């Protein structure tokens, strides 16, 4: 079990938080496939705390 949300560790989840000034913060867990390749009109900064993150 995942202590953060009480679900199995391989169940995907996303928590969103909008901060003052228009900055959006997300915390996410993807047990397998996260997103298909795509783009945004804004910039993102990512930090991987565990596992592997790759961009194609």
FIPAKOL-797387 format. One line per field, with one value per atom (N, C-alpha, C): x, y, z; residue number from 1; residue in three letters; atom name. Coordinates in steps of 0.1 Angstrom, whole numbers. Example, Ala and Ser with C-alpha at 12.3 -4.5 7.8 and 13.67 -1.06 7.14 Angstrom:
BEGIN
c1	[132 | 123 | 132 | 128 | 137 | 129]
c2	[-57 | -45 | -33 | -22 | -11 | 0]
c3	[78 | 78 | 78 | 71 | 71 | 79]
n	[1 | 1 | 1 | 2 | 2 | 2]
res	[ala | ala | ala | ser | ser | ser]
atom	[N | CA | C | N | CA | C]
This chain:
BEGIN
c1	[8 | 0 | 9 | 4 | 11 | 6 | 14 | 10 | 4 | 8 | 3 | -12 | -17 | -31 | -39 | -32 | -39 | -42 | -36 | -38 | -26 | -28 | -16 | -6 | 7 | 18 | 18 | 12 | 13 | 1 | -8 | -20 | -15 | -18 | -14 | -23 | -16 | -23 | -16 | -24 | -18 | -25 | -17 | -22 | -18 | -28 | -25 | -27 | -19 | -19 | -16 | -24 | -21 | -17 | -5 | 1 | -2 | -1 | -3 | 7 | 3 | 12 | 11 | 1 | -2 | 7 | 15 | 24 | 16 | 16 | 9 | 19 | 17 | 25 | 18 | 24 | 18 | 28 | 22 | 30 | 23 | 30 | 24 | 32 | 25 | 30 | 24 | 33 | 29 | 36 | 28 | 34 | 38 | 33 | 38 | 38 | 29 | 29 | 23 | 29 | 24 | 16 | 23 | 16 | 23 | 15 | 20 | 28 | 38 | 45 | 35 | 37 | 28 | 36 | 30 | 37 | 27 | 33 | 26 | 31 | 23 | 27 | 34 | 37 | 44 | 56 | 64 | 76 | 73 | 80 | 79 | 93 | 93 | 105 | 101 | 109 | 105 | 116 | 112 | 122 | 117 | 126 | 123 | 128 | 119 | 123 | 126 | 121 | 123 | 120 | 127 | 124 | 131 | 125 | 131 | 121 | 126 | 118 | 125 | 118 | 124 | 116 | 122 | 115 | 120 | 110 | 113 | 111]
c2	[-12 | 0 | 12 | 23 | 36 | 44 | 48 | 55 | 69 | 75 | 88 | 88 | 78 | 79 | 66 | 56 | 44 | 35 | 37 | 28 | 20 | 10 | 1 | 10 | 6 | 14 | 16 | 6 | 7 | 15 | 20 | 27 | 42 | 47 | 61 | 71 | 82 | 93 | 106 | 117 | 131 | 140 | 148 | 158 | 172 | 181 | 194 | 205 | 215 | 226 | 239 | 249 | 262 | 272 | 277 | 286 | 301 | 310 | 324 | 328 | 336 | 340 | 331 | 322 | 314 | 302 | 298 | 287 | 274 | 264 | 252 | 241 | 234 | 224 | 211 | 200 | 187 | 177 | 168 | 156 | 144 | 135 | 124 | 111 | 100 | 87 | 79 | 75 | 66 | 53 | 43 | 29 | 23 | 28 | 23 | 35 | 34 | 45 | 58 | 69 | 82 | 89 | 95 | 103 | 99 | 100 | 99 | 112 | 112 | 124 | 136 | 147 | 159 | 171 | 183 | 196 | 205 | 215 | 226 | 239 | 250 | 263 | 270 | 263 | 268 | 260 | 265 | 257 | 249 | 238 | 229 | 226 | 224 | 219 | 206 | 196 | 183 | 178 | 170 | 165 | 150 | 141 | 127 | 122 | 118 | 114 | 99 | 91 | 77 | 71 | 61 | 55 | 62 | 61 | 67 | 76 | 87 | 96 | 98 | 96 | 97 | 106 | 113 | 121 | 116 | 115 | 110 | 121]
c3	[0 | 0 | 0 | -7 | -7 | 5 | 14 | 25 | 22 | 11 | 8 | 5 | -3 | -7 | -4 | 3 | 6 | -5 | -17 | -28 | -31 | -39 | -43 | -49 | -47 | -52 | -67 | -75 | -89 | -95 | -87 | -91 | -94 | -106 | -109 | -102 | -98 | -91 | -94 | -94 | -96 | -86 | -79 | -69 | -75 | -76 | -82 | -71 | -72 | -63 | -70 | -71 | -78 | -67 | -69 | -60 | -64 | -55 | -59 | -70 | -79 | -90 | -102 | -102 | -114 | -115 | -105 | -107 | -103 | -111 | -108 | -104 | -93 | -88 | -88 | -94 | -93 | -87 | -80 | -75 | -81 | -87 | -94 | -92 | -94 | -94 | -106 | -115 | -126 | -125 | -123 | -121 | -134 | -145 | -158 | -168 | -178 | -188 | -182 | -184 | -179 | -189 | -199 | -209 | -223 | -233 | -247 | -250 | -259 | -262 | -266 | -260 | -263 | -260 | -261 | -259 | -251 | -245 | -238 | -243 | -241 | -245 | -233 | -223 | -211 | -208 | -199 | -195 | -183 | -181 | -169 | -164 | -151 | -144 | -137 | -140 | -134 | -125 | -115 | -105 | -102 | -105 | -103 | -90 | -81 | -67 | -66 | -75 | -75 | -89 | -93 | -106 | -118 | -129 | -142 | -148 | -154 | -162 | -175 | -186 | -199 | -208 | -218 | -227 | -241 | -250 | -264 | -274]
n	[1 | 1 | 1 | 2 | 2 | 2 | 3 | 3 | 3 | 4 | 4 | 4 | 5 | 5 | 5 | 6 | 6 | 6 | 7 | 7 | 7 | 8 | 8 | 8 | 9 | 9 | 9 | 10 | 10 | 10 | 11 | 11 | 11 | 12 | 12 | 12 | 13 | 13 | 13 | 14 | 14 | 14 | 15 | 15 | 15 | 16 | 16 | 16 | 17 | 17 | 17 | 18 | 18 | 18 | 19 | 19 | 19 | 20 | 20 | 20 | 21 | 21 | 21 | 22 | 22 | 22 | 23 | 23 | 23 | 24 | 24 | 24 | 25 | 25 | 25 | 26 | 26 | 26 | 27 | 27 | 27 | 28 | 28 | 28 | 29 | 29 | 29 | 30 | 30 | 30 | 31 | 31 | 31 | 32 | 32 | 32 | 33 | 33 | 33 | 34 | 34 | 34 | 35 | 35 | 35 | 36 | 36 | 36 | 37 | 37 | 37 | 38 | 38 | 38 | 39 | 39 | 39 | 40 | 40 | 40 | 41 | 41 | 41 | 42 | 42 | 42 | 43 | 43 | 43 | 44 | 44 | 44 | 45 | 45 | 45 | 46 | 46 | 46 | 47 | 47 | 47 | 48 | 48 | 48 | 49 | 49 | 49 | 50 | 50 | 50 | 51 | 51 | 51 | 52 | 52 | 52 | 53 | 53 | 53 | 54 | 54 | 54 | 55 | 55 | 55 | 56 | 56 | 56]
res	[unk | unk | unk | unk | unk | unk | unk | unk | unk | unk | unk | unk | unk | unk | unk | unk | unk | unk | unk | unk | unk | unk | unk | unk | unk | unk | unk | unk | unk | unk | unk | unk | unk | unk | unk | unk | unk | unk | unk | unk | unk | unk | unk | unk | unk | unk | unk | unk | unk | unk | unk | unk | unk | unk | unk | unk | unk | unk | unk | unk | unk | unk | unk | unk | unk | unk | unk | unk | unk | unk | unk | unk | unk | unk | unk | unk | unk | unk | unk | unk | unk | unk | unk | unk | unk | unk | unk | unk | unk | unk | unk | unk | unk | unk | unk | unk | unk | unk | unk | unk | unk | unk | unk | unk | unk | unk | unk | unk | unk | unk | unk | unk | unk | unk | unk | unk | unk | unk | unk | unk | unk | unk | unk | unk | unk | unk | unk | unk | unk | unk | unk | unk | unk | unk | unk | unk | unk | unk | unk | unk | unk | unk | unk | unk | unk | unk | unk | unk | unk | unk | unk | unk | unk | unk | unk | unk | unk | unk | unk | unk | unk | unk | unk | unk | unk | unk | unk | unk]
atom	[N | CA | C | N | CA | C | N | CA | C | N | CA | C | N | CA | C | N | CA | C | N | CA | C | N | CA | C | N | CA | C | N | CA | C | N | CA | C | N | CA | C | N | CA | C | N | CA | C | N | CA | C | N | CA | C | N | CA | C | N | CA | C | N | CA | C | N | CA | C | N | CA | C | N | CA | C | N | CA | C | N | CA | C | N | CA | C | N | CA | C | N | CA | C | N | CA | C | N | CA | C | N | CA | C | N | CA | C | N | CA | C | N | CA | C | N | CA | C | N | CA | C | N | CA | C | N | CA | C | N | CA | C | N | CA | C | N | CA | C | N | CA | C | N | CA | C | N | CA | C | N | CA | C | N | CA | C | N | CA | C | N | CA | C | N | CA | C | N | CA | C | N | CA | C | N | CA | C | N | CA | C | N | CA | C | N | CA | C | N | CA | C | N | CA | C]
